[in-house]
Amino acid sequence: MADKVIVVEAGMDQCDIDRTPSALFTDDEHQRYTWLCRHSGRMAIKNHRNGSVRDPKTSSPPRYSTLVLDASGDEWLTNWERLFETLRIQQLRNPKFFHVDPAHRDALLEFAVTSGRTGECAEVNGCVGRERSKHARKKERAAKRQDYYTPSSGLFVDQCRGIVDHYCLRDGMIRKEVVEDLDYHVGDGVGEGLFTVKTNRGMHQARIVVIAVGPGNSPRIPGQIPGQRIDGACHVMQMEKFPDPVVKTKITRGQTTNVLVVGGGLTSAQIGDLEIKSGVTKVWHVMRSHLKVKPFDLNLEWLGKFRNVKQAIFWSADSDEERWEQIKLARNGGSITPTFHKIMKAHVARGRLSVFTNTVVEARVWDPGAQRWTVQTEPEIDLPPLDYIYYATGIQSDIRSLPFLQTIQKKFPIESHGGLPCINDDLMWKDEVPLFVTGRLGALKIGPGAANLAGARSGAERIAWSIADILDENDVNLVDKDLSSLGIGNRYNSLTSDSETDPDESQESA
Ligand SMILES: Cc1cc2nc3c(=O)[nH]c(=O)nc-3n(C[C@H](O)[C@H](O)[C@H](O)COP(=O)(O)OP(=O)(O)OC[C@H]3O[C@@H](n4cnc5c(N)ncnc54)[C@H](O)[C@@H]3O)c2cc1C
């Protein structure tokens, strides 16, 4: 049987596919709305006129048959947990109202309070009220303090686990499969057609597909093809062991070790710090622009009290091209938090770290015998032979080079800007193709925050609304419908009968 919805990923976005419009209302409207929604179902309500009592609702499983395909694993957040563990990230970067619970904006705060873990929220100094005048800032300082606390990684993950249980998203919903190709066969109306999804383990069918693949493309070491691994260097998003075994052996033997870190974002600072703490003699850190220090990944105007104004300007831009310009301006490349800036300065003062801004790596040569690199930079700096290079250079998103989107792009071409697809306002590929795109790839319609947790939540909300509209309108069970009437003939009937031999089929069509 065809799934009604297939989600490609098991990161953040799917956790919060629900119908609560927190992304679209102002905070006050949203809080009132969610309070009503929340409390009406969670407690017994007594009718004072007739004395009847309505019992609290229990959570029910998702309304639609949903399958999640994730290359990283068959558990929620596999990739996130791997990265956070490898990079030993203790605290999230963005404020605690960035989370994936669709219930309400302060759900993570509520979770921290009810589980007695408010101590795991760290205050971010120096930004409360920065978006206001000095006078207004003074007046509001006390009231708004709580907005700028960041949660610990453990608190955030535990809240996510709670959400998964609350919305019954656990049992067999995720499969570890890599999506290799996606095709769509148009039906009579939107959502009446059928997707065929080819993975490394087989075929699936769905009426709606959601793509939430993070940056999408594979990490790339400059000069190599995407995903390719080489000796003596890695892209941090592909890092498997830390420190690298060869470097570790040299440290254990008491040899002098030099490591190069390339990149200007928070991950580059984190990796440099970890290297020094693991015993590397010296870290050389090069970045192509100046060092930017910012508490959050976006400028405060996109997160603070007046972010709705910024978002409104973004949404009312005349074209996707204009929106792309706004995204570039808002993100402005990688930046480092004040906390890590302080840590870096301490390492520099102790002579364990040298930072070179406005510097790029021009060439590198690996000596397999000595197991060391010779690296040339522009402008030239005096680098010793290097034992390892970490590329913390981010991942470029470009749908044109995403292998699994090639068929769709040929069959249903759309434009792109900066590698991001020009999807419609419902985050759909095209009006007649119910392929939804969220996360970083949905940035032209979600906004500059698309790549962070707030973007993940707002994208999920918009998609959930559209899915509900499509499926509620055409709520026809495909099992009872002759698939050939969808214009796809016996080819897919045979796929369906193939899957009957699959012992996991009951999960797929749950
Ligand atoms: C190190 C790090 C720290 C971060 N810290 C913060 C923070 O503090 N605050 C914040 O707001 N945001 C943070 N972010 C951003 C946050 O992780 C993203 O907003 C969020 O994960 C986006 O969710 P997603 O589901 O769109 O993508 P992801 O969580 O990236 O998940 C994408 C999934 O898709 C899978 N996938 C990709 N291609 C395929 C395919 N072809 N077939 C099947 N599966 C596929 C991947 O394996 C992956 O599991 C951080 C990101 C990183 C990398």
The ligand as an SDF file (V2000), in Angstrom:
LIG
                    3D

 53 58  0  0  0  0  0  0  0  0999 V2000
   26.7720   20.9320   14.9180 C   0  0  0  0  0  0  0  0  0  0  0  0
   25.4320   21.5920   14.7920 C   0  0  0  0  0  0  0  0  0  0  0  0
   24.9180   22.3290   15.8500 C   0  0  0  0  0  0  0  0  0  0  0  0
   23.6870   22.9790   15.7320 C   0  0  0  0  0  0  0  0  0  0  0  0
   23.2200   23.7070   16.7840 N   0  0  0  0  0  0  0  0  0  0  0  0
   22.0520   24.3690   16.6720 C   0  0  0  0  0  0  0  0  0  0  0  0
   21.5540   25.1540   17.7650 C   0  0  0  0  0  0  0  0  0  0  0  0
   22.1690   25.2220   18.8110 O   0  0  0  0  0  0  0  0  0  0  0  0
   20.3710   25.8040   17.6010 N   0  0  0  0  0  0  0  0  0  0  0  0
   19.6590   25.7440   16.4290 C   0  0  0  0  0  0  0  0  0  0  0  0
   18.6000   26.3810   16.3330 O   0  0  0  0  0  0  0  0  0  0  0  0
   20.1020   24.9930   15.3830 N   0  0  0  0  0  0  0  0  0  0  0  0
   21.2760   24.3180   15.4820 C   0  0  0  0  0  0  0  0  0  0  0  0
   21.7370   23.5690   14.4290 N   0  0  0  0  0  0  0  0  0  0  0  0
   20.9000   23.4780   13.2330 C   0  0  0  0  0  0  0  0  0  0  0  0
   19.9040   22.3210   13.4100 C   0  0  0  0  0  0  0  0  0  0  0  0
   20.6260   21.1490   13.5140 O   0  0  0  0  0  0  0  0  0  0  0  0
   18.9680   22.2860   12.2290 C   0  0  0  0  0  0  0  0  0  0  0  0
   18.1190   23.3950   12.2850 O   0  0  0  0  0  0  0  0  0  0  0  0
   18.0750   21.0680   12.2410 C   0  0  0  0  0  0  0  0  0  0  0  0
   18.8040   19.9020   12.4860 O   0  0  0  0  0  0  0  0  0  0  0  0
   17.3880   20.9650   10.9030 C   0  0  0  0  0  0  0  0  0  0  0  0
   16.6290   19.8150   10.8930 O   0  0  0  0  0  0  0  0  0  0  0  0
   16.4040   19.0050    9.5470 P   0  0  0  0  0  0  0  0  0  0  0  0
   15.5160   17.9050    9.9450 O   0  0  0  0  0  0  0  0  0  0  0  0
   15.9550   19.9320    8.4810 O   0  0  0  0  0  0  0  0  0  0  0  0
   17.8320   18.4790    9.0870 O   0  0  0  0  0  0  0  0  0  0  0  0
   18.8840   17.5540    9.8300 P   0  0  0  0  0  0  0  0  0  0  0  0
   18.6850   17.5620   11.2940 O   0  0  0  0  0  0  0  0  0  0  0  0
   20.2000   17.9680    9.2730 O   0  0  0  0  0  0  0  0  0  0  0  0
   18.5300   16.0900    9.3260 O   0  0  0  0  0  0  0  0  0  0  0  0
   18.6390   15.7310    7.9720 C   0  0  0  0  0  0  0  0  0  0  0  0
   18.6300   14.2280    7.8800 C   0  0  0  0  0  0  0  0  0  0  0  0
   18.3770   13.8790    6.5180 O   0  0  0  0  0  0  0  0  0  0  0  0
   19.1500   12.7540    6.2070 C   0  0  0  0  0  0  0  0  0  0  0  0
   19.3330   12.6720    4.7430 N   0  0  0  0  0  0  0  0  0  0  0  0
   20.0040   13.5070    3.9230 C   0  0  0  0  0  0  0  0  0  0  0  0
   19.9310   13.0810    2.6370 N   0  0  0  0  0  0  0  0  0  0  0  0
   19.1930   11.9470    2.6610 C   0  0  0  0  0  0  0  0  0  0  0  0
   18.7710   11.0190    1.6590 C   0  0  0  0  0  0  0  0  0  0  0  0
   19.0750   11.1750    0.3610 N   0  0  0  0  0  0  0  0  0  0  0  0
   18.0430    9.9470    2.0460 N   0  0  0  0  0  0  0  0  0  0  0  0
   17.7020    9.7640    3.3410 C   0  0  0  0  0  0  0  0  0  0  0  0
   18.0780   10.6080    4.3220 N   0  0  0  0  0  0  0  0  0  0  0  0
   18.8100   11.6840    3.9940 C   0  0  0  0  0  0  0  0  0  0  0  0
   20.4540   12.9680    6.9450 C   0  0  0  0  0  0  0  0  0  0  0  0
   21.1090   11.7310    7.1420 O   0  0  0  0  0  0  0  0  0  0  0  0
   19.9560   13.5810    8.2570 C   0  0  0  0  0  0  0  0  0  0  0  0
   19.7440   12.6040    9.2320 O   0  0  0  0  0  0  0  0  0  0  0  0
   22.9540   22.8950   14.5220 C   0  0  0  0  0  0  0  0  0  0  0  0
   23.4630   22.1390   13.4520 C   0  0  0  0  0  0  0  0  0  0  0  0
   24.6830   21.4930   13.5890 C   0  0  0  0  0  0  0  0  0  0  0  0
   25.2070   20.6930   12.4220 C   0  0  0  0  0  0  0  0  0  0  0  0
  1  2  1  0
  2  3  1  0
  2 52  2  0
  3  4  2  0
  4  5  1  0
  4 50  1  0
  5  6  2  0
  6  7  1  0
  6 13  1  0
  7  8  2  0
  7  9  1  0
  9 10  1  0
 10 11  2  0
 10 12  1  0
 12 13  2  0
 13 14  1  0
 14 15  1  0
 14 50  1  0
 15 16  1  0
 16 17  1  0
 16 18  1  0
 18 19  1  0
 18 20  1  0
 20 21  1  0
 20 22  1  0
 22 23  1  0
 23 24  1  0
 24 25  2  0
 24 26  1  0
 24 27  1  0
 27 28  1  0
 28 29  2  0
 28 30  1  0
 28 31  1  0
 31 32  1  0
 32 33  1  0
 33 34  1  0
 33 48  1  0
 34 35  1  0
 35 36  1  0
 35 46  1  0
 36 37  1  0
 36 45  1  0
 37 38  2  0
 38 39  1  0
 39 40  1  0
 39 45  2  0
 40 41  1  0
 40 42  2  0
 42 43  1  0
 43 44  2  0
 44 45  1  0
 46 47  1  0
 46 48  1  0
 48 49  1  0
 50 51  2  0
 51 52  1  0
 52 53  1  0
M  END
$$$$
